[in-house]
Structure formats: C-alpha cells, structure tokens
Amino acid sequence: MSLIIKPIISEKANYLTDLRGAYSFLVDTKANKIQIKNAVEEAYGVKVADVRTMIYAPKVSAKYTKKGLQVGRTNKLKKAVVRM
C-alpha cells in the first residue's frame, strides 16, 4: 500500500506551489519523513529537498436527536508539505 493517499488541491496549496515549489499531500498517519520522501521520489521521479509534516486531530461532533445524544468523529489526518 502506498503511503501517499492523495495530493491536496486548495488555494493555499497552489500558492505554496507557485511561491516555494512545495507540494501538499495527505499521507498515512504512521509514515515518517524519510518514508514520505522516498515515496514521493519513487512515485513522481523528482528530487525532494525538504519534508514538513503536520497531524490534524479528529474532530468530534454531537447532535441531539429523538434517540438521544449521537456522537460522531472524523479520522485523524496527516498532511505532508514536500519541497522539491
């Protein structure tokens, strides 16, 4: 299984790409920076200069219904900003 889940396409990610040549990806939460660097180099055939990672905590939402309190939760995400 690949460590790279999908590239992030947003206004901020496009701005970083134009300004610094940095690309953003959603990656596996258990992957470290060296594994991410090797996966990007293998998948895209480029030389990676720098990898920065950040982990987003799961978000919890609750709503009151006829059956009582329903609690939902999103998954934990890890984002990597890779500079070429």
ZADO-1210 file (C-alpha; in nm, 4 decimals, padded with zeros to 6 digits):
<atoms>
<atom x="00.0000" y="00.0000" z="00.0000" code="MET" pos="1"/>
<atom x="00.1248" y="00.3463" z="-00.0889" code="SER" pos="2"/>
<atom x="00.1979" y="00.5983" z="00.1836" code="LEU" pos="3"/>
<atom x="00.0619" y="00.8845" z="-00.0273" code="ILE" pos="4"/>
<atom x="-00.3182" y="00.8929" z="-00.0103" code="ILE" pos="5"/>
<atom x="-00.3851" y="01.1924" z="-00.2367" code="LYS" pos="6"/>
<atom x="-00.2492" y="01.5350" z="-00.3268" code="PRO" pos="7"/>
<atom x="-00.4133" y="01.8378" z="-00.1677" code="ILE" pos="8"/>
<atom x="-00.5514" y="02.0910" z="-00.4137" code="ILE" pos="9"/>
<atom x="-00.6574" y="02.4135" z="-00.2453" code="SER" pos="10"/>
<atom x="-00.5837" y="02.7835" z="-00.2745" code="GLU" pos="11"/>
<atom x="-00.3165" y="02.7713" z="-00.0058" code="LYS" pos="12"/>
<atom x="-00.1525" y="02.4601" z="-00.1545" code="ALA" pos="13"/>
<atom x="-00.1456" y="02.6199" z="-00.5011" code="ASN" pos="14"/>
<atom x="00.0019" y="02.9382" z="-00.3535" code="TYR" pos="15"/>
<atom x="00.2805" y="02.7389" z="-00.1848" code="LEU" pos="16"/>
<atom x="00.3482" y="02.5563" z="-00.5104" code="THR" pos="17"/>
<atom x="00.3831" y="02.8810" z="-00.7048" code="ASP" pos="18"/>
<atom x="00.5798" y="03.0624" z="-00.4355" code="LEU" pos="19"/>
<atom x="00.8146" y="02.7941" z="-00.2985" code="ARG" pos="20"/>
<atom x="00.7772" y="02.4870" z="-00.5184" code="GLY" pos="21"/>
<atom x="00.6197" y="02.2963" z="-00.2276" code="ALA" pos="22"/>
<atom x="00.3500" y="02.0359" z="-00.2882" code="TYR" pos="23"/>
<atom x="00.0990" y="01.9123" z="-00.0283" code="SER" pos="24"/>
<atom x="-00.0167" y="01.5534" z="00.0187" code="PHE" pos="25"/>
<atom x="-00.2371" y="01.3589" z="00.2563" code="LEU" pos="26"/>
<atom x="-00.0252" y="01.0690" z="00.3794" code="VAL" pos="27"/>
<atom x="-00.0552" y="00.7653" z="00.6058" code="ASP" pos="28"/>
<atom x="-00.0606" y="00.8706" z="00.9716" code="THR" pos="29"/>
<atom x="00.2116" y="00.6195" z="01.0635" code="LYS" pos="30"/>
<atom x="00.4591" y="00.7310" z="00.7947" code="ALA" pos="31"/>
<atom x="00.7709" y="00.9238" z="00.8925" code="ASN" pos="32"/>
<atom x="00.9504" y="01.1940" z="00.6914" code="LYS" pos="33"/>
<atom x="01.2071" y="00.9599" z="00.5363" code="ILE" pos="34"/>
<atom x="00.9367" y="00.7191" z="00.4159" code="GLN" pos="35"/>
<atom x="00.7346" y="01.0089" z="00.2715" code="ILE" pos="36"/>
<atom x="01.0429" y="01.1437" z="00.0928" code="LYS" pos="37"/>
<atom x="01.1189" y="00.8041" z="-00.0635" code="ASN" pos="38"/>
<atom x="00.7549" y="00.7511" z="-00.1661" code="ALA" pos="39"/>
<atom x="00.7312" y="01.0906" z="-00.3406" code="VAL" pos="40"/>
<atom x="01.0644" y="01.0416" z="-00.5183" code="GLU" pos="41"/>
<atom x="00.9564" y="00.6964" z="-00.6371" code="GLU" pos="42"/>
<atom x="00.6044" y="00.7989" z="-00.7440" code="ALA" pos="43"/>
<atom x="00.6892" y="01.1239" z="-00.9244" code="TYR" pos="44"/>
<atom x="01.0567" y="01.0799" z="-01.0191" code="GLY" pos="45"/>
<atom x="01.1776" y="01.4032" z="-00.8591" code="VAL" pos="46"/>
<atom x="01.4421" y="01.5002" z="-00.6028" code="LYS" pos="47"/>
<atom x="01.2914" y="01.6037" z="-00.2680" code="VAL" pos="48"/>
<atom x="01.4732" y="01.8745" z="-00.0713" code="ALA" pos="49"/>
<atom x="01.2572" y="01.9068" z="00.2404" code="ASP" pos="50"/>
<atom x="00.9552" y="01.7397" z="00.4050" code="VAL" pos="51"/>
<atom x="00.7357" y="01.9028" z="00.6684" code="ARG" pos="52"/>
<atom x="00.4521" y="01.7127" z="00.8341" code="THR" pos="53"/>
<atom x="00.1551" y="01.8035" z="01.0485" code="MET" pos="54"/>
<atom x="-00.1077" y="01.5899" z="01.2187" code="ILE" pos="55"/>
<atom x="-00.4690" y="01.7020" z="01.2366" code="TYR" pos="56"/>
<atom x="-00.6645" y="01.5689" z="01.5351" code="ALA" pos="57"/>
<atom x="-01.0005" y="01.4014" z="01.4796" code="PRO" pos="58"/>
<atom x="-01.2985" y="01.6322" z="01.5058" code="LYS" pos="59"/>
<atom x="-01.5864" y="01.5336" z="01.7320" code="VAL" pos="60"/>
<atom x="-01.9422" y="01.6408" z="01.6604" code="SER" pos="61"/>
<atom x="-02.2529" y="01.5785" z="01.8685" code="ALA" pos="62"/>
<atom x="-02.6188" y="01.6307" z="01.7956" code="LYS" pos="63"/>
<atom x="-02.9318" y="01.5763" z="01.9967" code="TYR" pos="64"/>
<atom x="-03.1982" y="01.3579" z="01.8361" code="THR" pos="65"/>
<atom x="-03.5123" y="01.1767" z="01.9469" code="LYS" pos="66"/>
<atom x="-03.2977" y="00.8773" z="02.0370" code="LYS" pos="67"/>
<atom x="-03.0635" y="01.0852" z="02.2490" code="GLY" pos="68"/>
<atom x="-02.7143" y="01.2213" z="02.2018" code="LEU" pos="69"/>
<atom x="-02.5437" y="01.0995" z="01.8824" code="GLN" pos="70"/>
<atom x="-02.1667" y="01.1453" z="01.8805" code="VAL" pos="71"/>
<atom x="-01.9668" y="01.1272" z="01.5588" code="GLY" pos="72"/>
<atom x="-01.5987" y="01.1554" z="01.4903" code="ARG" pos="73"/>
<atom x="-01.3756" y="01.2073" z="01.1856" code="THR" pos="74"/>
<atom x="-01.0469" y="01.0288" z="01.1264" code="ASN" pos="75"/>
<atom x="-00.7047" y="01.1604" z="01.2220" code="LYS" pos="76"/>
<atom x="-00.5204" y="01.3071" z="00.9207" code="LEU" pos="77"/>
<atom x="-00.1541" y="01.3636" z="00.8443" code="LYS" pos="78"/>
<atom x="-00.0502" y="01.6226" z="00.5901" code="LYS" pos="79"/>
<atom x="00.2957" y="01.6489" z="00.4326" code="ALA" pos="80"/>
<atom x="00.4352" y="01.9547" z="00.2580" code="VAL" pos="81"/>
<atom x="00.7152" y="01.8441" z="00.0270" code="VAL" pos="82"/>
<atom x="00.9600" y="02.0948" z="-00.1232" code="ARG" pos="83"/>
<atom x="01.1353" y="01.9999" z="-00.4460" code="MET" pos="84"/>
</atoms>
